[in-house]
Amino acid sequence: MFDQAVYARRRAVLKDRLRTGLVLLPGNSQSPVNFADNPYPFRQDSSFLYYCGLNQPDCFLVIDIDNDGETLYGPEPSLNDVIWTGPVPSLGERAASAGIHATESWDHLAAAIQAAGADRRPIHYLPAYRPDQLLMLGGLLGVPTERINTGASVDFIRAVVTQRSVKTPDEITEIEFALGVSRNLFLTAMKHRKAENNAVSLAGRLEGIVKSAGCRFAFPPIITTRGEVLHCRPDNQPFNSEALLLMDMGAESREGYASDLTRTIPVAGRFSPRQRAIYEIVLAAQKAAISRARSGVRFVDLHLSAATTICEGLRDIGLMRGAAEDAVQAGAHALFFPHGLGHMLGLDVHDMESLGEDNVGYDAETRRSGQFGLAALRLARRLEADFVVTVEPGIYFIPALIDQWRQEGRWSSFIAFDKLVPFRRFGGVRIEDVVHITPEGGRILGPVVPKSVATVEAACTA
C-alpha cells in the first residue's frame, strides 16, 4: 500500500467532486474454481484499490459525503481463519491502514443504505462487472439485477475517470517497476524461444519470472506466430522457424499497476527482407505517433498519423497506391491496421474499461467514429498531462479480411490486392510501448526493451 494519506486525499477529492450523497464502493470477493475453499487467485476491484489500497476480499467502503463519514464494512477474522491462514489484521487495523476511522460488520450495511434511500439522498455506485457484485448491489438497493447498471452514477463515473486518468509520481513508479519486470520477460523470450519451441512452454518459463518478482501477469500473455490473430493465445504447436513471433505481455506491480508491451521478433533470429520491410514500417509509425504525443493533442490524431505512415510505407513497397492521406480518410488502411493505436493504462491494463470505453476514451469533443478500424479506438480524446497510454501500431495480413474486401472491390484504388498473395501466411507485426504524456512530449516509460532491427536481432542471437 501507499501511505494512508494518499488514499485519504483521493477520497477527499472524490467527496469534493460529488458534493452530496452516499458513495458505495464494494471490493471483490473470492471466486471459487470448483468449491469455496479452492478459489482463483484474488484480484481486488481497481477502483476500490485506488481509494482504499486494501487487497483483502469481502470489504465494502461507504462514504457519507453529507456527514463527512467513511465506514469500512467487512468480517472480523475468526479463530478458524487464524488456524488456517495464521494471524491476520482486524477489520479496524485494515481500515486504519487506509486512513478510515469507522468500521462495521456486514450486518449493518443494508440498514445504512436503506436510511440514505429513505432520506432520498443520492446513492452513487459504479457499474458492476461481476455477477456477485450485481447480485449484492441488487439486494442492497432493492433493484432487479438486470437494472443495476442502468442506475450507476454518471457523476461517480466521471469523477473516477477524472481522478484515475492523471497519474501521480508514485503511480508512475509502480508502472515503471512493472515494466522492469516485463523487460525481463521479453529478454528471456528472445533468448529461449528456440529451446522452448512453443508458446505454452515459453509462457510457463515467463510466468516463473513474474511470480519470482512478487507480481502477476496484468493480462493473459499473447505469444504467437499467428500475429494476424489480434488476441491469439499460446498453444503448444512448434514454432515455425521462418515465422515472426508476436509477444504482447505485461506484469502487474505488487500494488496492482499494469504494464503492457509488445515486441515482434524473428523465430530464426534474423529478419527476412520481407519481414524487415514490414517491421520497419510499423516502427516508423510508432515513432511518428510518439513524436507528436503531448498534452493537448487528440489521441485519434496520433492514430491517424500512424495510419498515414503505414500507408506511405506500404505504398513504397508496392502493397498500396495513391495518396496516403486519401487512403486513410477513406479507411483503406484498416485492412492492415484494424485496431486502435492504444489505450489508457494504470490499475487496469485497459484502464477503467469497466466504467465504459466511451466514458474513458471519448468526451463531448471527440465522439466514436463509425468507420471500420477507427470504430475500434479505445482512446481518441484529447490527452492531458500525466496521462499514461500505450502506443501500439501494427500491420496484419488477415486472409479472411483480404478476401472479403477483394470480393467486394473495396478500396481497390488504394490496395494492390494482387501483390498481397505472397503475404497470406505472413502473420502480423505489432510494436508497443507505454508512454507518459507531458506538455513537452511523450516519454517512453520503463527500461529499454530491444526494438530496432539491430537490437532485436542482437538479443535473439545473444
C-alpha positions in Angstrom: 0.0 0.0 0.0 0.9 3.6 -0.4 0.8 5.8 2.7 -2.7 6.2 4.2 -2.6 9.9 3.4 -2.6 9.0 -0.3 -6.0 7.2 0.0 -7.4 9.9 2.3 -6.5 12.6 -0.2 -8.1 10.6 -3.1 -11.3 10.2 -1.1 -11.3 13.9 -0.2 -11.1 14.8 -3.9 -13.9 12.4 -4.7 -16.2 13.8 -2.0 -15.5 17.4 -3.2 -16.4 16.5 -6.7 -19.6 14.6 -5.9 -20.7 17.1 -3.2 -23.6 15.1 -1.7 -24.9 11.6 -1.2 -23.7 8.2 -0.3 -20.9 6.5 -2.2 -20.8 2.7 -2.4 -17.5 1.1 -3.2 -17.7 -2.7 -3.0 -14.5 -4.7 -3.0 -14.3 -8.0 -4.7 -14.9 -11.4 -3.1 -13.1 -14.7 -3.8 -14.2 -16.6 -6.9 -14.3 -20.4 -6.4 -12.7 -22.6 -9.1 -14.8 -25.6 -8.2 -15.6 -25.2 -4.5 -15.4 -22.4 -2.0 -12.1 -23.3 -0.4 -10.3 -23.5 -3.8 -10.6 -20.0 -5.2 -8.9 -18.4 -8.2 -6.1 -16.0 -7.3 -7.7 -13.0 -5.7 -7.6 -9.6 -7.6 -9.2 -6.6 -5.9 -11.5 -4.2 -7.7 -9.3 -1.5 -9.2 -11.5 1.5 -8.0 -11.7 0.0 -4.5 -7.9 -0.4 -4.6 -7.5 3.2 -5.8 -9.5 4.7 -2.9 -8.6 2.2 -0.2 -5.5 0.3 -1.1 -6.8 -2.8 0.7 -6.2 -6.0 -1.1 -8.3 -8.3 1.0 -11.6 -9.8 -0.1 -15.1 -9.1 1.3 -14.6 -5.4 2.1 -17.1 -2.6 1.3 -16.5 1.1 1.7 -19.3 3.5 2.3 -18.5 7.3 2.0 -21.2 9.5 3.6 -20.4 12.8 1.9 -23.0 14.9 3.7 -21.8 13.8 7.1 -18.2 13.5 6.2 -18.1 9.9 7.2 -16.2 6.9 5.9 -17.0 3.4 7.1 -15.4 0.1 6.1 -17.7 -2.9 6.3 -16.4 -6.4 6.4 -15.9 -9.5 8.5 -13.7 -9.8 11.5 -11.2 -12.6 11.3 -12.4 -15.7 13.1 -10.4 -18.3 15.1 -10.9 -20.6 12.1 -9.2 -18.0 9.9 -6.2 -17.8 12.3 -5.9 -21.6 12.3 -5.8 -21.9 8.5 -4.0 -18.8 7.5 -2.2 -17.5 10.6 -2.8 -14.1 12.3 -4.5 -11.6 10.2 -5.2 -7.9 10.8 -8.6 -7.0 12.3 -11.1 -5.0 10.3 -10.2 -1.9 12.4 -6.5 -2.4 11.7 -7.1 -2.7 7.9 -9.3 0.4 8.0 -6.7 2.4 9.9 -4.0 1.5 7.3 -6.2 3.2 4.7 -6.9 6.2 6.9 -10.5 5.1 7.6 -11.7 5.5 11.2 -15.0 3.7 11.3 -15.8 0.0 10.8 -19.0 -2.0 10.9 -19.9 -5.6 10.3 -21.8 -6.6 7.1 -25.0 -6.9 9.2 -25.2 -3.1 9.4 -24.6 -2.3 5.7 -28.1 -2.7 4.4 -29.6 -0.5 7.1 -27.1 2.3 6.3 -28.0 2.2 2.6 -31.8 2.0 3.3 -31.6 5.0 5.6 -30.0 7.1 2.9 -32.6 5.9 0.4 -35.4 6.8 2.8 -34.0 10.3 3.0 -33.9 10.5 -0.8 -30.2 11.2 -0.8 -28.2 10.3 -3.9 -26.6 6.9 -3.8 -23.6 6.7 -6.1 -22.2 3.4 -7.3 -20.2 2.3 -10.3 -21.3 -0.2 -13.0 -20.8 -3.8 -11.8 -18.8 -6.2 -14.0 -19.0 -9.4 -11.8 -22.2 -11.4 -11.2 -21.7 -11.5 -7.5 -21.5 -7.7 -7.4 -24.7 -7.4 -9.4 -26.5 -9.7 -7.0 -25.1 -7.9 -3.9 -26.0 -4.4 -5.2 -29.4 -5.6 -6.3 -30.1 -6.9 -2.9 -28.8 -3.9 -1.1 -30.7 -1.4 -3.3 -33.8 -3.4 -3.9 -33.3 -3.2 -7.6 -33.6 -6.1 -10.1 -30.2 -7.4 -11.2 -30.8 -6.6 -14.8 -31.4 -2.9 -13.9 -28.4 -2.3 -11.6 -26.0 -1.0 -14.2 -28.6 1.4 -15.7 -28.7 3.1 -12.3 -25.0 3.5 -12.0 -24.0 7.1 -11.1 -22.8 9.1 -14.1 -21.3 11.7 -11.8 -19.4 9.0 -9.9 -18.1 7.5 -13.2 -16.9 10.9 -14.4 -15.3 11.7 -11.1 -13.4 8.4 -11.1 -12.2 8.8 -14.7 -11.0 12.3 -14.0 -9.0 11.2 -11.0 -7.6 7.9 -12.2 -6.6 9.3 -15.6 -4.0 11.5 -14.1 -1.1 9.6 -12.7 1.0 10.7 -9.7 4.7 10.2 -9.5 4.1 7.2 -7.1 1.8 5.6 -9.6 4.3 6.1 -12.5 7.0 4.5 -10.3 4.7 1.4 -9.9 4.1 1.3 -13.6 7.9 1.5 -14.3 8.5 -1.3 -11.8 6.1 -3.5 -13.7 7.8 -2.5 -17.0 11.1 -3.5 -15.5 9.7 -7.0 -14.8 8.2 -7.1 -18.3 11.6 -6.2 -19.8 13.0 -9.4 -18.3 10.1 -11.3 -19.8 11.0 -10.2 -23.3 14.7 -10.6 -22.9 14.1 -14.2 -21.7 11.7 -14.9 -24.5 14.1 -13.7 -27.1 16.9 -15.8 -25.7 14.9 -19.0 -25.0 12.3 -19.1 -27.8 14.1 -21.9 -29.7 14.8 -24.0 -26.6 11.1 -23.9 -25.5 9.9 -24.0 -29.2 6.2 -23.5 -28.5 4.2 -20.7 -26.9 2.8 -22.7 -23.9 6.3 -23.8 -22.8 7.7 -20.3 -23.3 4.8 -18.8 -21.3 5.5 -21.3 -18.5 9.1 -20.1 -18.3 8.0 -16.5 -18.3 5.4 -17.0 -15.5 8.2 -18.0 -13.2 9.9 -14.6 -13.7 6.6 -12.8 -12.9 5.9 -14.8 -9.8 9.5 -14.6 -8.5 9.2 -10.8 -8.7 6.1 -11.0 -6.4 3.9 -10.0 -9.3 1.4 -11.5 -11.7 0.6 -11.1 -15.4 -1.6 -8.0 -16.0 -3.5 -10.0 -18.6 -3.1 -13.4 -20.3 0.0 -13.2 -22.4 -0.2 -13.3 -26.2 2.6 -15.4 -27.6 2.0 -16.5 -31.2 3.4 -16.9 -34.7 -0.1 -16.1 -35.9 0.2 -12.4 -35.3 -2.7 -11.6 -37.6 -5.0 -13.0 -34.9 -5.0 -10.0 -32.6 -5.6 -11.8 -29.3 -4.2 -15.2 -30.2 -3.5 -17.2 -27.0 -0.5 -19.5 -26.5 -0.7 -23.1 -27.9 1.8 -26.0 -27.9 2.4 -26.1 -31.7 6.1 -25.9 -32.5 7.3 -22.6 -33.8 7.7 -22.2 -37.5 11.4 -21.3 -37.9 10.5 -18.9 -40.8 7.8 -17.1 -38.9 7.6 -14.0 -36.8 6.8 -14.4 -33.1 4.5 -11.7 -31.7 4.5 -11.3 -28.0 2.1 -9.0 -26.1 2.7 -9.2 -22.4 2.9 -7.2 -19.2 3.5 -7.7 -15.5 1.3 -6.1 -12.8 3.1 -4.5 -9.9 2.6 -5.5 -6.3 0.3 -2.5 -5.9 -1.8 -3.5 -8.9 -0.4 -1.3 -11.6 -0.2 -2.7 -15.1 2.4 -2.7 -17.8 1.8 -3.7 -21.5 4.5 -4.2 -24.1 4.6 -5.8 -27.5 7.6 -6.9 -29.5 7.7 -9.0 -32.7 10.8 -11.0 -33.3 12.0 -13.4 -36.0 12.0 -17.0 -34.7 15.1 -17.6 -36.9 16.9 -14.7 -35.1 17.2 -12.6 -38.3 14.5 -10.8 -40.2 14.0 -11.9 -43.7 14.0 -9.0 -46.2 10.1 -9.1 -46.4 9.8 -9.3 -42.6 12.2 -6.4 -42.1 10.4 -4.2 -44.6 7.1 -4.6 -42.8 8.7 -4.3 -39.4 10.4 -1.0 -40.3 7.1 0.5 -41.4 5.5 -0.4 -38.1 8.4 1.0 -36.2 8.3 4.2 -38.2 4.6 4.5 -37.5 5.1 4.1 -33.8 7.9 6.7 -33.7 5.8 9.1 -35.7 2.9 8.8 -33.2 5.1 9.1 -30.1 6.9 12.2 -31.6 3.6 14.0 -31.8 2.3 12.9 -28.4 1.9 15.6 -25.8 -0.9 17.2 -23.7 -3.5 19.0 -25.7 -3.2 16.6 -28.7 -6.1 14.3 -29.6 -5.1 10.7 -29.5 -7.2 10.0 -32.6 -4.9 12.3 -34.4 -1.9 10.3 -33.3 -3.7 7.2 -34.6 -4.2 8.9 -38.0 -0.6 9.9 -38.1 0.5 6.3 -37.5 -2.0 5.1 -40.2 -0.7 7.6 -42.7 2.9 6.4 -42.1 1.8 2.8 -42.5 0.1 3.7 -45.9 3.2 5.5 -47.1 5.4 2.6 -46.2 3.1 0.0 -47.8 2.9 2.2 -50.9 6.7 2.3 -51.1 6.9 -1.5 -51.2 4.0 -1.8 -53.7 1.2 -3.1 -51.5 -0.8 0.2 -51.6 -1.1 3.1 -54.1 -2.3 6.6 -54.2 -2.0 9.4 -51.7 -1.6 8.1 -48.2 -3.8 10.8 -46.7 -6.6 9.9 -49.1 -6.3 6.2 -48.2 -6.5 7.0 -44.5 -9.5 9.3 -44.9 -11.3 6.5 -46.9 -10.4 3.9 -44.3 -8.3 1.7 -46.6 -5.5 1.5 -44.1 -7.8 -0.6 -41.8 -7.3 -3.7 -44.0 -3.8 -3.8 -42.4 -4.3 -1.8 -39.2 -7.8 -2.6 -37.9 -7.4 -1.7 -34.3 -6.8 1.5 -32.3 -3.3 3.0 -31.6 -3.6 2.4 -27.9 -5.4 2.8 -24.6 -5.1 4.3 -21.1 -3.0 2.2 -18.7 -3.0 2.2 -14.9 -4.5 -0.1 -12.3 -6.1 -1.9 -15.3 -4.3 -2.7 -18.4 -7.1 -1.1 -20.3 -7.5 1.4 -17.6 -11.1 1.8 -16.2 -12.6 -0.2 -19.1 -15.3 -1.5 -16.6 -16.6 2.1 -16.5 -17.2 2.1 -20.2 -14.8 2.8 -23.1 -16.7 5.9 -24.2 -16.5 7.3 -20.7 -12.8 6.9 -20.6 -11.6 7.3 -24.1 -14.1 9.8 -25.5 -15.7 13.1 -24.5 -18.1 15.7 -25.7 -15.4 17.0 -28.2 -14.4 13.6 -29.6 -17.1 11.1 -30.5 -16.6 7.5 -31.7 -16.3 7.0 -35.4 -18.5 4.5 -37.3 -15.7 3.7 -39.8 -14.2 0.2 -39.7 -10.9 0.4 -37.8 -11.5 3.9 -36.4 -14.5 2.5 -34.6 -12.2 0.2 -32.6 -10.3 3.0 -30.9 -10.4 2.6 -27.2 -8.9 6.0 -26.8 -9.5 9.0 -29.0 -9.9 12.1 -26.7 -7.5 15.0 -26.2 -4.6 14.0 -24.0 -3.8 15.7 -20.7 -0.5 16.0 -18.7 0.3 12.8 -16.7 -1.9 10.5 -18.7 -0.2 7.2 -19.3 -1.1 5.5 -22.6 0.1 2.7 -24.8 1.2 3.3 -28.4 0.9 0.1 -30.4 0.5 0.3 -34.2 0.6 -2.8 -36.2 0.4 -4.3 -39.7 -1.5 -7.6 -40.1 -2.3 -9.8 -43.1 -5.7 -11.3 -42.3 -6.7 -13.7 -45.1 -10.4 -13.6 -44.4 -10.5 -9.8 -44.4 -8.4 -9.5 -47.5 -10.7 -12.0 -49.3 -13.8 -10.1 -48.3 -12.5 -6.7 -49.3 -11.2 -8.0 -52.6 -14.5 -9.7 -53.4 -16.4 -6.5 -52.6 -14.0 -4.4 -54.6 -13.4 -2.4 -51.5 -10.8 0.4 -51.8 -9.2 -1.3 -54.9 -8.0 2.1 -55.9 -5.7 2.1 -52.9 -4.9 -1.6 -52.2 -2.8 -3.7 -54.6 -4.7 -6.9 -53.9 -2.6 -9.0 -56.4 0.6 -8.1 -54.5 -0.8 -9.4 -51.2 -0.8 -13.1 -52.3 2.7 -13.8 -51.0 1.8 -12.3 -47.7 -1.2 -14.5 -46.9 0.9 -16.5 -44.4 3.0 -13.6 -43.2 1.1 -13.1 -39.9 1.5 -9.7 -38.3 3.8 -7.2 -36.6 2.9 -5.0 -33.6 5.3 -2.8 -31.5 4.0 -1.4 -28.3 5.4 0.9 -25.5 3.9 2.7 -22.6 4.1 6.5 -22.8 3.8 9.2 -20.2 2.2 12.3 -21.6 3.7 15.7 -20.6 3.3 19.2 -22.0 6.7 18.8 -23.7 6.0 15.4 -25.3 5.6 11.7 -24.8 8.2 9.9 -22.6 8.5 6.1 -23.1 8.4 4.6 -19.6 10.5 1.7 -18.2 13.9 0.4 -19.1 14.7 -0.1 -22.8 13.4 -3.3 -24.4 15.1 -4.1 -27.8 13.1 -2.6 -30.6 15.2 -1.6 -33.5 16.0 -4.3 -36.1 19.6 -4.4 -35.0 18.9 -4.6 -31.2 16.2 -7.2 -31.7 18.5 -9.4 -33.8 21.3 -9.0 -31.3 19.0 -10.1 -28.4 17.8 -13.1 -30.4 21.3 -14.3 -31.2 23.0 -13.5 -27.9 
